[in-house]
């Protein structure tokens, strides 16, 4: 449940980021937009790091992969490295 919430927050943040930046440029100028952009990127980084700490494996989590992913069933389950992984997309 927490994993799904973090994924949703990351998607939502990514979706509204441009809107916040455009509003800041119109209201306060480019410097303010840059500050807002950096703050949003920091929030996204924190969410990505939190997601990485919650997964049973550790690798880079990009935003497109998060959109296609599902929450892990349990972090206590052992993963068999020789078991078939399913369809490869890439």
Secondary structure, DSSP 8 states (H G I E B T S, - for coil): -HHHHHHHHHHHHHHHHHHHHHHHHHHH-HHHHHHHHHHHHHHHHHHHHHHHHHSSS-S---HHHHHH----S-TTS---TTS-------
